[in-house]
Amino acid sequence: MPRGTKVERNSVSNQPHELKYEAEKLGVKTSDIRDAKKDGSNQRKEIEKKTKG
Protein backbone atom coordinates (compact mmCIF):
# COMPACT_ATOMS: atom_id res chain seq x y z
CA MET A 1 0.00 0.00 0.00
CA PRO A 2 1.43 3.40 -0.91
CA ARG A 3 2.52 5.60 1.90
CA GLY A 4 0.01 8.23 2.95
CA THR A 5 -3.04 6.35 1.71
CA LYS A 6 -6.07 6.70 3.97
CA VAL A 7 -7.77 3.42 4.74
CA GLU A 8 -10.71 2.92 7.06
CA ARG A 9 -10.00 -0.31 8.84
CA ASN A 10 -12.73 -2.83 9.53
CA SER A 11 -12.18 -2.88 13.28
CA VAL A 12 -12.27 -0.28 16.05
CA SER A 13 -9.42 -0.28 18.56
CA ASN A 14 -9.66 0.81 22.20
CA GLN A 15 -7.61 3.94 21.59
CA PRO A 16 -9.46 7.05 22.83
CA HIS A 17 -9.15 8.97 19.56
CA GLU A 18 -10.62 6.07 17.59
CA LEU A 19 -13.53 5.59 19.99
CA LYS A 20 -14.22 9.35 19.83
CA TYR A 21 -14.10 9.37 16.02
CA GLU A 22 -16.54 6.46 15.74
CA ALA A 23 -18.88 8.00 18.32
CA GLU A 24 -18.95 11.35 16.51
CA LYS A 25 -19.48 9.62 13.17
CA LEU A 26 -22.50 7.71 14.50
CA GLY A 27 -23.83 10.53 16.71
CA VAL A 28 -23.61 8.55 19.96
CA LYS A 29 -21.59 8.71 23.17
CA THR A 30 -18.12 7.17 23.46
CA SER A 31 -19.46 4.94 26.24
CA ASP A 32 -22.03 3.52 23.79
CA ILE A 33 -19.20 2.48 21.46
CA ARG A 34 -17.35 0.89 24.39
CA ASP A 35 -20.48 -1.03 25.41
CA ALA A 36 -21.02 -2.28 21.86
CA LYS A 37 -17.42 -3.51 21.77
CA LYS A 38 -17.89 -5.34 25.09
CA ASP A 39 -20.66 -7.40 23.49
CA GLY A 40 -17.96 -9.35 21.71
CA SER A 41 -17.19 -7.70 18.39
CA ASN A 42 -14.92 -4.86 17.42
CA GLN A 43 -15.98 -4.87 13.76
CA ARG A 44 -17.22 -1.46 12.58
CA LYS A 45 -20.33 -2.89 10.90
CA GLU A 46 -21.35 -4.77 14.05
CA ILE A 47 -20.80 -1.73 16.26
CA GLU A 48 -22.88 0.43 13.92
CA LYS A 49 -25.74 -2.08 14.05
CA LYS A 50 -25.65 -2.28 17.86
CA THR A 51 -25.54 1.49 18.43
CA LYS A 52 -28.16 2.43 15.84
CA GLY A 53 -30.66 -0.28 16.53
Distance bins in CASP14 RR format, pairs under 12 A and 6 or more apart:
PFRMAT RR
TARGET T0000
AUTHOR 0000-0000-0000
RMODE 2
METHOD distances of the structure
MODEL  1
1 7 1 0 0 1 0 0 0 0 0 0 0
1 9 0 0 0 0 0 1 0 0 0 0 0
8 18 0 0 0 0 0 1 0 0 0 0 0
8 21 0 0 0 0 1 0 0 0 0 0 0
8 22 0 0 0 0 0 1 0 0 0 0 0
8 25 0 0 0 0 1 0 0 0 0 0 0
8 44 1 0 0 1 0 0 0 0 0 0 0
8 45 0 0 0 0 0 1 0 0 0 0 0
9 15 0 0 0 0 0 1 0 0 0 0 0
9 18 0 0 0 0 1 0 0 0 0 0 0
9 21 0 0 0 0 0 1 0 0 0 0 0
9 22 0 0 0 0 0 1 0 0 0 0 0
9 42 0 0 0 0 0 1 0 0 0 0 0
9 43 0 0 0 0 1 0 0 0 0 0 0
9 44 1 0 0 1 0 0 0 0 0 0 0
9 45 0 0 0 0 0 1 0 0 0 0 0
10 41 0 0 0 0 0 1 0 0 0 0 0
10 42 0 0 0 0 1 0 0 0 0 0 0
10 43 1 0 1 0 0 0 0 0 0 0 0
10 44 1 0 1 0 0 0 0 0 0 0 0
10 45 1 0 0 1 0 0 0 0 0 0 0
10 46 0 0 0 0 1 0 0 0 0 0 0
10 47 0 0 0 0 0 1 0 0 0 0 0
10 48 0 0 0 0 0 1 0 0 0 0 0
11 18 0 0 0 0 1 0 0 0 0 0 0
11 22 0 0 0 0 0 1 0 0 0 0 0
11 37 0 0 0 0 1 0 0 0 0 0 0
11 40 0 0 0 0 0 1 0 0 0 0 0
11 41 0 0 0 0 1 0 0 0 0 0 0
11 42 1 0 1 0 0 0 0 0 0 0 0
11 43 1 0 1 0 0 0 0 0 0 0 0
11 44 1 0 0 1 0 0 0 0 0 0 0
11 45 0 0 0 0 1 0 0 0 0 0 0
11 46 0 0 0 0 1 0 0 0 0 0 0
11 47 0 0 0 0 1 0 0 0 0 0 0
12 18 1 0 1 0 0 0 0 0 0 0 0
12 19 1 0 0 1 0 0 0 0 0 0 0
12 20 0 0 0 0 0 1 0 0 0 0 0
12 21 0 0 0 0 1 0 0 0 0 0 0
12 22 1 0 1 0 0 0 0 0 0 0 0
12 23 0 0 0 0 1 0 0 0 0 0 0
12 25 0 0 0 0 0 1 0 0 0 0 0
12 26 0 0 0 0 0 1 0 0 0 0 0
12 30 0 0 0 0 0 1 0 0 0 0 0
12 33 1 0 0 1 0 0 0 0 0 0 0
12 34 0 0 0 0 1 0 0 0 0 0 0
12 36 0 0 0 0 1 0 0 0 0 0 0
12 37 1 0 0 1 0 0 0 0 0 0 0
12 40 0 0 0 0 0 1 0 0 0 0 0
12 41 0 0 0 0 1 0 0 0 0 0 0
12 42 1 0 1 0 0 0 0 0 0 0 0
12 43 1 0 0 1 0 0 0 0 0 0 0
12 44 1 0 1 0 0 0 0 0 0 0 0
12 45 0 0 0 0 0 1 0 0 0 0 0
12 46 0 0 0 0 1 0 0 0 0 0 0
12 47 1 0 1 0 0 0 0 0 0 0 0
12 48 0 0 0 0 1 0 0 0 0 0 0
12 50 0 0 0 0 0 1 0 0 0 0 0
12 51 0 0 0 0 0 1 0 0 0 0 0
13 19 0 0 0 0 1 0 0 0 0 0 0
13 20 0 0 0 0 0 1 0 0 0 0 0
13 21 0 0 0 0 0 1 0 0 0 0 0
13 22 0 0 0 0 1 0 0 0 0 0 0
13 33 0 0 0 0 0 1 0 0 0 0 0
13 34 0 0 0 0 0 1 0 0 0 0 0
13 37 0 0 0 0 1 0 0 0 0 0 0
13 42 1 0 0 1 0 0 0 0 0 0 0
13 43 0 0 0 0 0 1 0 0 0 0 0
13 44 0 0 0 0 0 1 0 0 0 0 0
13 47 0 0 0 0 0 1 0 0 0 0 0
14 20 0 0 0 0 0 1 0 0 0 0 0
14 22 0 0 0 0 0 1 0 0 0 0 0
14 30 0 0 0 0 0 1 0 0 0 0 0
14 33 0 0 0 0 1 0 0 0 0 0 0
14 34 0 0 0 0 1 0 0 0 0 0 0
14 37 1 0 0 1 0 0 0 0 0 0 0
14 38 0 0 0 0 0 1 0 0 0 0 0
14 42 0 0 0 0 1 0 0 0 0 0 0
15 21 0 0 0 0 1 0 0 0 0 0 0
15 22 0 0 0 0 0 1 0 0 0 0 0
15 30 0 0 0 0 0 1 0 0 0 0 0
15 33 0 0 0 0 0 1 0 0 0 0 0
15 34 0 0 0 0 0 1 0 0 0 0 0
15 37 0 0 0 0 0 1 0 0 0 0 0
15 42 0 0 0 0 0 1 0 0 0 0 0
16 22 0 0 0 0 0 1 0 0 0 0 0
16 23 0 0 0 0 0 1 0 0 0 0 0
16 30 1 0 0 1 0 0 0 0 0 0 0
16 33 0 0 0 0 0 1 0 0 0 0 0
16 34 0 0 0 0 0 1 0 0 0 0 0
17 23 0 0 0 0 0 1 0 0 0 0 0
17 24 0 0 0 0 0 1 0 0 0 0 0
17 30 0 0 0 0 0 1 0 0 0 0 0
18 24 0 0 0 0 0 1 0 0 0 0 0
18 25 0 0 0 0 0 1 0 0 0 0 0
18 30 0 0 0 0 0 1 0 0 0 0 0
18 33 0 0 0 0 1 0 0 0 0 0 0
18 34 0 0 0 0 0 1 0 0 0 0 0
18 37 0 0 0 0 0 1 0 0 0 0 0
18 42 0 0 0 0 0 1 0 0 0 0 0
18 44 0 0 0 0 0 1 0 0 0 0 0
18 47 0 0 0 0 0 1 0 0 0 0 0
19 25 0 0 0 0 0 1 0 0 0 0 0
19 26 0 0 0 0 0 1 0 0 0 0 0
19 28 0 0 0 0 0 1 0 0 0 0 0
19 29 0 0 0 0 1 0 0 0 0 0 0
19 30 1 0 1 0 0 0 0 0 0 0 0
19 31 0 0 0 0 1 0 0 0 0 0 0
19 32 0 0 0 0 1 0 0 0 0 0 0
19 33 1 0 1 0 0 0 0 0 0 0 0
19 34 1 0 0 1 0 0 0 0 0 0 0
19 35 0 0 0 0 0 1 0 0 0 0 0
19 36 0 0 0 0 0 1 0 0 0 0 0
19 37 0 0 0 0 1 0 0 0 0 0 0
19 42 0 0 0 0 0 1 0 0 0 0 0
19 44 0 0 0 0 0 1 0 0 0 0 0
19 47 0 0 0 0 0 1 0 0 0 0 0
19 51 0 0 0 0 0 1 0 0 0 0 0
20 26 0 0 0 0 0 1 0 0 0 0 0
20 27 0 0 0 0 0 1 0 0 0 0 0
20 28 0 0 0 0 0 1 0 0 0 0 0
20 29 0 0 0 0 0 1 0 0 0 0 0
20 30 1 0 1 0 0 0 0 0 0 0 0
20 31 0 0 0 0 0 1 0 0 0 0 0
20 32 0 0 0 0 0 1 0 0 0 0 0
20 33 0 0 0 0 1 0 0 0 0 0 0
20 34 0 0 0 0 0 1 0 0 0 0 0
21 27 0 0 0 0 0 1 0 0 0 0 0
21 28 0 0 0 0 0 1 0 0 0 0 0
21 30 0 0 0 0 1 0 0 0 0 0 0
21 33 0 0 0 0 1 0 0 0 0 0 0
21 44 0 0 0 0 0 1 0 0 0 0 0
21 47 0 0 0 0 0 1 0 0 0 0 0
22 28 0 0 0 0 1 0 0 0 0 0 0
22 29 0 0 0 0 0 1 0 0 0 0 0
22 30 0 0 0 0 1 0 0 0 0 0 0
22 31 0 0 0 0 0 1 0 0 0 0 0
22 32 0 0 0 0 1 0 0 0 0 0 0
22 33 1 0 1 0 0 0 0 0 0 0 0
22 34 0 0 0 0 0 1 0 0 0 0 0
22 36 0 0 0 0 1 0 0 0 0 0 0
22 37 0 0 0 0 1 0 0 0 0 0 0
22 42 0 0 0 0 0 1 0 0 0 0 0
22 43 0 0 0 0 0 1 0 0 0 0 0
22 44 1 0 0 1 0 0 0 0 0 0 0
22 45 0 0 0 0 0 1 0 0 0 0 0
22 46 0 0 0 0 0 1 0 0 0 0 0
22 47 1 0 0 1 0 0 0 0 0 0 0
22 48 0 0 0 0 1 0 0 0 0 0 0
22 50 0 0 0 0 0 1 0 0 0 0 0
22 51 0 0 0 0 1 0 0 0 0 0 0
23 29 1 0 0 1 0 0 0 0 0 0 0
23 30 1 0 1 0 0 0 0 0 0 0 0
23 31 0 0 0 0 1 0 0 0 0 0 0
23 32 1 0 0 1 0 0 0 0 0 0 0
23 33 1 0 1 0 0 0 0 0 0 0 0
23 34 0 0 0 0 1 0 0 0 0 0 0
23 35 0 0 0 0 0 1 0 0 0 0 0
23 36 0 0 0 0 0 1 0 0 0 0 0
23 37 0 0 0 0 0 1 0 0 0 0 0
23 47 0 0 0 0 1 0 0 0 0 0 0
23 48 0 0 0 0 0 1 0 0 0 0 0
23 51 0 0 0 0 1 0 0 0 0 0 0
24 30 0 0 0 0 1 0 0 0 0 0 0
24 32 0 0 0 0 0 1 0 0 0 0 0
24 33 0 0 0 0 1 0 0 0 0 0 0
25 33 0 0 0 0 1 0 0 0 0 0 0
25 44 0 0 0 0 1 0 0 0 0 0 0
25 47 0 0 0 0 0 1 0 0 0 0 0
25 48 0 0 0 0 1 0 0 0 0 0 0
25 51 0 0 0 0 0 1 0 0 0 0 0
25 52 0 0 0 0 0 1 0 0 0 0 0
26 32 0 0 0 0 1 0 0 0 0 0 0
26 33 1 0 0 1 0 0 0 0 0 0 0
26 36 0 0 0 0 1 0 0 0 0 0 0
26 44 0 0 0 0 1 0 0 0 0 0 0
26 45 0 0 0 0 0 1 0 0 0 0 0
26 47 0 0 0 0 1 0 0 0 0 0 0
26 48 1 0 0 1 0 0 0 0 0 0 0
26 49 0 0 0 0 0 1 0 0 0 0 0
26 50 0 0 0 0 0 1 0 0 0 0 0
26 51 1 0 1 0 0 0 0 0 0 0 0
26 52 1 0 0 1 0 0 0 0 0 0 0
26 53 0 0 0 0 0 1 0 0 0 0 0
27 33 0 0 0 0 1 0 0 0 0 0 0
27 48 0 0 0 0 0 1 0 0 0 0 0
27 51 0 0 0 0 1 0 0 0 0 0 0
27 52 0 0 0 0 1 0 0 0 0 0 0
28 34 0 0 0 0 0 1 0 0 0 0 0
28 35 0 0 0 0 1 0 0 0 0 0 0
28 36 0 0 0 0 1 0 0 0 0 0 0
28 47 0 0 0 0 1 0 0 0 0 0 0
28 48 0 0 0 0 1 0 0 0 0 0 0
28 50 0 0 0 0 1 0 0 0 0 0 0
28 51 1 0 1 0 0 0 0 0 0 0 0
28 52 0 0 0 0 1 0 0 0 0 0 0
28 53 0 0 0 0 0 1 0 0 0 0 0
29 35 0 0 0 0 1 0 0 0 0 0 0
29 36 0 0 0 0 0 1 0 0 0 0 0
29 51 0 0 0 0 1 0 0 0 0 0 0
30 36 0 0 0 0 0 1 0 0 0 0 0
30 37 0 0 0 0 0 1 0 0 0 0 0
30 47 0 0 0 0 0 1 0 0 0 0 0
30 51 0 0 0 0 0 1 0 0 0 0 0
31 37 0 0 0 0 0 1 0 0 0 0 0
31 38 0 0 0 0 0 1 0 0 0 0 0
31 51 0 0 0 0 0 1 0 0 0 0 0
32 38 0 0 0 0 0 1 0 0 0 0 0
32 39 0 0 0 0 0 1 0 0 0 0 0
32 47 0 0 0 0 1 0 0 0 0 0 0
32 48 0 0 0 0 0 1 0 0 0 0 0
32 50 0 0 0 0 1 0 0 0 0 0 0
32 51 1 0 1 0 0 0 0 0 0 0 0
32 52 0 0 0 0 0 1 0 0 0 0 0
32 53 0 0 0 0 0 1 0 0 0 0 0
33 39 0 0 0 0 0 1 0 0 0 0 0
33 41 0 0 0 0 0 1 0 0 0 0 0
33 42 0 0 0 0 1 0 0 0 0 0 0
33 44 0 0 0 0 0 1 0 0 0 0 0
33 46 0 0 0 0 0 1 0 0 0 0 0
33 47 1 0 0 1 0 0 0 0 0 0 0
33 48 0 0 0 0 1 0 0 0 0 0 0
33 50 0 0 0 0 1 0 0 0 0 0 0
33 51 1 0 0 1 0 0 0 0 0 0 0
33 52 0 0 0 0 0 1 0 0 0 0 0
34 40 0 0 0 0 0 1 0 0 0 0 0
34 42 0 0 0 0 0 1 0 0 0 0 0
34 47 0 0 0 0 1 0 0 0 0 0 0
34 50 0 0 0 0 0 1 0 0 0 0 0
34 51 0 0 0 0 0 1 0 0 0 0 0
35 41 0 0 0 0 0 1 0 0 0 0 0
35 47 0 0 0 0 1 0 0 0 0 0 0
35 50 0 0 0 0 1 0 0 0 0 0 0
35 51 0 0 0 0 1 0 0 0 0 0 0
36 42 0 0 0 0 1 0 0 0 0 0 0
36 43 0 0 0 0 0 1 0 0 0 0 0
36 44 0 0 0 0 0 1 0 0 0 0 0
36 45 0 0 0 0 0 1 0 0 0 0 0
36 46 1 0 0 1 0 0 0 0 0 0 0
36 47 1 0 1 0 0 0 0 0 0 0 0
36 48 0 0 0 0 1 0 0 0 0 0 0
36 49 0 0 0 0 1 0 0 0 0 0 0
36 50 1 0 1 0 0 0 0 0 0 0 0
36 51 1 0 1 0 0 0 0 0 0 0 0
36 52 0 0 0 0 1 0 0 0 0 0 0
36 53 0 0 0 0 0 1 0 0 0 0 0
37 43 0 0 0 0 1 0 0 0 0 0 0
37 44 0 0 0 0 0 1 0 0 0 0 0
37 46 0 0 0 0 1 0 0 0 0 0 0
37 47 1 0 0 1 0 0 0 0 0 0 0
37 48 0 0 0 0 0 1 0 0 0 0 0
37 50 0 0 0 0 1 0 0 0 0 0 0
37 51 0 0 0 0 0 1 0 0 0 0 0
38 46 0 0 0 0 0 1 0 0 0 0 0
38 47 0 0 0 0 0 1 0 0 0 0 0
38 50 0 0 0 0 0 1 0 0 0 0 0
39 46 0 0 0 0 1 0 0 0 0 0 0
39 47 0 0 0 0 1 0 0 0 0 0 0
39 49 0 0 0 0 0 1 0 0 0 0 0
39 50 1 0 0 1 0 0 0 0 0 0 0
39 51 0 0 0 0 0 1 0 0 0 0 0
40 46 0 0 0 0 1 0 0 0 0 0 0
40 47 0 0 0 0 1 0 0 0 0 0 0
40 50 0 0 0 0 1 0 0 0 0 0 0
41 47 1 0 0 1 0 0 0 0 0 0 0
41 48 0 0 0 0 0 1 0 0 0 0 0
41 49 0 0 0 0 1 0 0 0 0 0 0
41 50 0 0 0 0 1 0 0 0 0 0 0
41 51 0 0 0 0 0 1 0 0 0 0 0
42 48 0 0 0 0 0 1 0 0 0 0 0
42 50 0 0 0 0 0 1 0 0 0 0 0
43 49 0 0 0 0 1 0 0 0 0 0 0
43 50 0 0 0 0 0 1 0 0 0 0 0
44 50 0 0 0 0 0 1 0 0 0 0 0
44 51 0 0 0 0 0 1 0 0 0 0 0
45 51 0 0 0 0 0 1 0 0 0 0 0
45 52 0 0 0 0 0 1 0 0 0 0 0
46 52 0 0 0 0 0 1 0 0 0 0 0
46 53 0 0 0 0 0 1 0 0 0 0 0
47 53 0 0 0 0 0 1 0 0 0 0 0
END
